[in-house]
Amino acid sequence: METAKGTDLPDLLEHLGYTVRRLGSRYHTTREMDSIRIKDRRTWKRYSNGTGGDAITFLQEFCGKGFRDAVTYLLEFNGHRARDSPAPRPRPAPQEEKPAFALPIPNHDQRRVFAYLQKRGIAPQVIRGFIESGLLYEDSLHHNCVFVGRDGNGKPVFASKRGTYDLGGSSFKRDAPGSDKSVAFRLPCDPALDWVAVFEAPIDLMSFCTLHRQVRSNAVALCGLYQGPLDTYLQENPHLKRIVLCLDADGPGQEATEKFRAEYGQKGYDVSTRTPAQGKDWNEYLQQRGRTRERGDQRQAAAR
């Protein structure tokens, strides 16, 4: 079993007919599926849908093999006998009809969204600015935050819904049906600026804007770790030369930072990183910073 799990994935994928490319010192990808990342030649993850695993799960996912058949094939492959047998044909992804996109019905006010985001440390001026720009509102049915992604013409093509009630540290998160993930959530691009800042979530982007009030444009929230929204933003704004990666400080965020740095560096962009000084993401840092200031104010008041 360990032999099958430890199969060299770049070698296996080349045997299966994929065109494998190296990204930096630890990662590989393929020309056919550029959202897939192979780490240290042994594990893979596909960032467009969050799947991943080892060589066994790769054959199950992309070649339609059952677990037992996948293990048998890999044992033969590692024994060099599979090279004399035909490679399994990759299974084509099923074609699904994309539902029509429609924004959730807006509520008559933004009271709950405003209160929720303020509780998360977002400055009232920042919240108001996003609402007035048509990038944020409260839906009428569940009172979720709705983060609106607009294409280069300003047309809404994406909506990420976030619940305003946290339960056990987490809240409801879901994209509206038919959302264009290649656009996701972003601020307009200022043609006078040659950089773009990249975040995982809209709330992290808003937290950064709270910490750095001068930032009012040139930012993308991927709404995950799929790089399609960044690619779209760069294609629409070819004058951009610099990318500032502001992804989460946790394991997945830093793995993505490393692979993005390698990939976009190879494409000629000047890539830099900014990581929150505390916490796993920019909103957690913003909240911790606020609590630290509050404790400081309380100590000063007690000393008077």
C-alpha positions as CSV (number, residue, x, y, z in Angstrom):
1,M,0.0,0.0,0.0
2,E,2.8,2.4,0.9
3,T,4.4,1.7,-2.5
4,A,1.2,2.7,-4.3
5,K,0.7,5.8,-2.1
6,G,4.3,6.9,-2.6
7,T,4.2,6.8,-6.4
8,D,6.1,9.6,-8.1
9,L,3.2,11.6,-9.5
10,P,5.1,13.6,-12.2
11,D,6.4,10.3,-13.7
12,L,2.9,8.7,-13.4
13,L,1.2,11.7,-15.1
14,E,3.7,11.7,-18.0
15,H,3.0,8.0,-18.4
16,L,-0.7,8.8,-18.6
17,G,-0.1,11.4,-21.3
18,Y,-0.1,14.6,-19.4
19,T,2.4,17.4,-20.1
20,V,4.0,18.0,-16.7
21,R,5.7,21.4,-15.9
22,R,7.8,22.3,-12.9
23,L,6.8,25.2,-10.6
24,G,9.6,26.3,-8.3
25,S,11.5,23.7,-6.3
26,R,8.6,21.8,-4.8
27,Y,5.7,21.9,-7.2
28,H,4.6,20.6,-10.5
29,T,1.5,21.2,-12.6
30,T,0.2,20.1,-16.0
31,R,-0.6,21.9,-19.2
32,E,-4.0,20.2,-19.4
33,M,-5.1,21.1,-15.9
34,D,-3.3,24.2,-14.7
35,S,-5.2,24.4,-11.5
36,I,-3.6,21.2,-10.2
37,R,-0.5,21.3,-8.0
38,I,1.8,18.4,-7.2
39,K,3.8,18.9,-4.0
40,D,7.1,17.2,-3.4
41,R,6.2,14.7,-6.2
42,R,3.9,12.7,-3.9
43,T,0.7,14.6,-3.2
44,W,-1.7,16.6,-5.4
45,K,-4.4,19.2,-5.0
46,R,-6.7,20.7,-7.5
47,Y,-7.5,24.3,-6.3
48,S,-10.4,24.8,-8.7
49,N,-12.6,22.3,-6.8
50,G,-10.6,21.5,-3.6
51,T,-9.9,17.8,-4.4
52,G,-6.6,16.2,-3.7
53,G,-4.7,13.3,-2.3
54,D,-2.1,10.8,-3.5
55,A,-1.5,8.6,-6.6
56,I,-4.4,6.3,-5.6
57,T,-6.9,9.1,-5.4
58,F,-5.6,10.6,-8.7
59,L,-6.4,7.4,-10.6
60,Q,-9.8,7.3,-8.9
61,E,-10.6,10.9,-9.7
62,F,-9.3,11.3,-13.2
63,C,-9.1,7.8,-14.6
64,G,-12.3,6.3,-13.2
65,K,-10.6,3.4,-11.4
66,G,-11.9,1.8,-8.2
67,F,-9.6,1.7,-5.2
68,R,-8.5,-1.9,-5.7
69,D,-7.8,-1.4,-9.4
70,A,-5.9,1.8,-8.7
71,V,-3.6,0.1,-6.2
72,T,-3.0,-2.8,-8.5
73,Y,-2.1,-0.5,-11.4
74,L,0.3,1.5,-9.2
75,L,2.0,-1.6,-7.9
76,E,2.5,-2.7,-11.5
77,F,3.6,0.8,-12.5
78,N,6.3,0.9,-9.8
79,G,7.4,-2.6,-10.9
80,H,7.8,-1.3,-14.4
81,R,5.3,-3.8,-15.8
82,A,2.5,-1.2,-16.4
83,R,4.7,0.4,-19.1
84,D,4.0,-2.6,-21.3
85,S,0.2,-2.3,-20.8
86,P,-2.0,0.5,-22.1
87,A,-2.4,3.5,-19.8
88,P,-5.8,4.1,-18.4
89,R,-7.7,6.7,-20.3
90,P,-8.4,9.9,-18.3
91,R,-12.1,10.2,-17.6
92,P,-13.6,13.3,-19.2
93,A,-15.4,15.6,-16.8
94,P,-19.1,15.6,-17.2
95,Q,-20.6,18.6,-18.9
96,E,-23.0,20.3,-16.6
97,E,-25.3,23.1,-17.7
98,K,-24.4,26.2,-15.8
99,P,-27.4,27.8,-14.1
100,A,-28.3,31.4,-14.9
101,F,-26.8,33.9,-12.5
102,A,-29.1,36.1,-10.5
103,L,-28.3,38.3,-7.5
104,P,-30.1,37.5,-4.3
105,I,-33.0,39.9,-3.6
106,P,-31.7,42.8,-1.5
107,N,-33.2,43.8,1.9
108,H,-34.7,47.2,2.5
109,D,-31.8,48.1,4.8
110,Q,-28.2,47.0,5.6
111,R,-28.6,47.0,9.4
112,R,-27.5,43.4,10.1
113,V,-24.7,43.4,7.6
114,F,-23.4,46.6,9.0
115,A,-23.6,45.4,12.6
116,Y,-21.9,42.0,11.7
117,L,-19.0,43.6,9.9
118,Q,-18.5,46.2,12.6
119,K,-18.3,43.3,15.1
120,R,-15.6,41.8,12.9
121,G,-13.6,45.0,13.3
122,I,-14.3,46.5,9.8
123,A,-14.5,50.4,10.0
124,P,-17.9,51.9,9.3
125,Q,-16.4,54.1,6.6
126,V,-15.1,51.0,4.8
127,I,-18.4,49.2,5.1
128,R,-20.3,52.3,3.8
129,G,-17.9,52.6,0.9
130,F,-18.4,49.0,-0.3
131,I,-22.2,49.4,0.0
132,E,-22.2,52.6,-1.9
133,S,-20.0,51.1,-4.6
134,G,-22.5,48.3,-5.2
135,L,-20.1,45.6,-3.9
136,L,-21.9,44.7,-0.8
137,Y,-25.5,44.5,0.5
138,E,-27.8,42.5,2.8
139,D,-30.1,39.9,1.3
140,S,-33.8,39.9,2.2
141,L,-34.4,36.2,2.8
142,H,-31.6,35.3,5.3
143,H,-29.9,38.6,5.9
144,N,-26.6,37.3,4.6
145,C,-23.8,39.6,3.5
146,V,-23.7,39.5,-0.3
147,F,-20.3,40.3,-1.8
148,V,-20.9,41.2,-5.4
149,G,-18.3,40.5,-8.1
150,R,-18.4,42.8,-11.2
151,D,-16.7,42.2,-14.5
152,G,-14.7,44.7,-16.4
153,N,-17.8,46.5,-17.6
154,G,-19.3,46.7,-14.1
155,K,-21.9,44.0,-14.6
156,P,-22.6,41.7,-11.6
157,V,-21.4,38.2,-12.5
158,F,-20.6,36.8,-9.1
159,A,-22.0,36.8,-5.6
160,S,-20.6,35.3,-2.4
161,K,-23.0,35.0,0.5
162,R,-21.8,35.0,4.1
163,G,-24.0,34.5,7.1
164,T,-24.2,37.3,9.7
165,Y,-24.5,34.8,12.5
166,D,-21.4,32.9,13.6
167,L,-22.0,29.5,15.1
168,G,-19.1,27.9,16.9
169,G,-16.6,30.2,15.2
170,S,-18.0,29.6,11.6
171,S,-20.8,31.0,9.5
172,F,-22.7,30.1,6.4
173,K,-20.7,30.6,3.2
174,R,-21.8,29.9,-0.3
175,D,-21.6,31.3,-3.8
176,A,-24.8,32.2,-5.6
177,P,-25.8,29.7,-8.4
178,G,-24.3,30.6,-11.7
179,S,-21.5,32.8,-10.2
180,D,-18.5,33.3,-12.4
181,K,-15.6,32.0,-10.3
182,S,-13.1,33.5,-12.8
183,V,-14.1,37.0,-11.6
184,A,-14.9,36.4,-7.9
185,F,-14.7,39.6,-5.8
186,R,-12.5,42.6,-6.6
187,L,-12.1,46.4,-6.5
188,P,-11.8,48.4,-9.7
189,C,-8.3,48.9,-11.2
190,D,-6.7,52.3,-11.1
191,P,-4.7,52.6,-14.4
192,A,-2.2,54.9,-12.5
193,L,-1.1,52.0,-10.3
194,D,0.9,49.0,-11.5
195,W,0.1,46.5,-8.6
196,V,-2.7,44.3,-7.4
197,A,-3.2,42.9,-3.9
198,V,-4.6,39.4,-3.6
199,F,-6.6,38.0,-0.7
200,E,-8.5,34.8,0.0
201,A,-11.8,36.3,1.3
202,P,-13.7,39.5,0.8
203,I,-13.7,40.1,4.6
204,D,-9.9,39.9,4.6
205,L,-9.8,42.5,1.8
206,M,-12.1,44.8,3.8
207,S,-10.0,44.2,6.9
208,F,-6.9,45.3,4.9
209,C,-8.7,48.4,3.7
210,T,-9.5,49.2,7.4
211,L,-5.9,48.9,8.3
212,H,-4.7,50.8,5.2
213,R,-7.3,53.4,4.4
214,Q,-5.5,54.5,1.3
215,V,-6.3,51.2,-0.4
216,R,-9.5,51.8,-2.4
217,S,-8.7,49.9,-5.7
218,N,-6.4,47.2,-7.2
219,A,-7.4,44.3,-5.0
220,V,-8.8,40.8,-5.7
221,A,-10.4,38.3,-3.3
222,L,-10.2,34.9,-4.7
223,C,-13.0,33.5,-2.5
224,G,-10.8,30.5,-1.9
225,L,-7.5,29.6,-3.4
226,Y,-8.5,29.3,-7.1
227,Q,-6.2,31.6,-9.1
228,G,-8.7,32.2,-11.9
229,P,-9.9,35.6,-10.6
230,L,-6.3,36.9,-10.5
231,D,-5.6,35.7,-14.0
232,T,-8.7,37.4,-15.2
233,Y,-7.8,40.7,-13.4
234,L,-4.3,40.6,-15.0
235,Q,-5.7,39.9,-18.4
236,E,-8.1,42.8,-18.2
237,N,-5.4,45.1,-16.9
238,P,-2.2,44.3,-18.8
239,H,-0.4,47.4,-17.3
240,L,-0.1,45.6,-14.0
241,K,3.5,44.5,-13.2
242,R,3.4,43.8,-9.5
243,I,1.5,41.3,-7.4
244,V,1.2,41.5,-3.6
245,L,0.1,38.2,-2.2
246,C,-1.8,38.8,1.1
247,L,-3.1,35.2,1.6
248,D,-3.8,33.6,4.9
249,A,-0.9,32.7,7.3
250,D,-2.1,29.1,7.7
251,G,-0.8,26.0,5.9
252,P,-3.0,26.1,2.8
253,G,-2.5,29.9,2.4
254,Q,1.2,29.7,2.6
255,E,1.4,26.7,0.2
256,A,-0.6,28.7,-2.3
257,T,1.6,31.8,-1.7
258,E,4.7,29.7,-2.5
259,K,3.2,28.3,-5.7
260,F,1.7,31.6,-6.9
261,R,5.1,33.3,-6.3
262,A,6.9,30.7,-8.4
263,E,4.3,30.7,-11.2
264,Y,3.7,34.4,-11.6
265,G,7.4,35.1,-11.1
266,Q,8.1,32.8,-14.1
267,K,5.6,34.9,-16.1
268,G,7.6,38.1,-15.4
269,Y,5.6,39.7,-12.6
270,D,7.3,41.2,-9.5
271,V,5.7,39.1,-6.7
272,S,5.9,40.1,-3.1
273,T,4.1,38.9,0.0
274,R,2.4,40.5,3.0
275,T,1.4,38.3,6.0
276,P,-0.6,39.5,9.0
277,A,1.6,40.0,12.1
278,Q,-0.9,38.0,14.2
279,G,-3.6,35.5,13.6
280,K,-4.3,33.3,10.6
281,D,-5.7,36.0,8.3
282,W,-6.2,39.7,8.0
283,N,-9.6,39.8,9.8
284,E,-8.3,37.8,12.8
285,Y,-5.3,40.2,13.0
286,L,-7.6,43.2,12.8
287,Q,-9.7,41.9,15.7
288,Q,-6.7,41.0,17.8
289,R,-5.2,44.4,17.2
290,G,-8.5,46.0,18.3
291,R,-8.6,43.9,21.5
292,T,-5.0,44.9,22.2
293,R,-5.7,48.5,21.9
294,E,-8.8,48.2,24.0
295,R,-6.8,46.6,26.8
296,G,-4.2,49.3,26.5
297,D,-6.9,52.0,26.8
298,Q,-8.3,50.2,29.9
299,R,-4.9,50.2,31.6
300,Q,-4.4,53.8,30.9
301,A,-7.8,54.7,32.3
302,A,-7.1,52.6,35.5
303,A,-3.7,54.4,35.9
304,R,-5.3,57.9,36.0
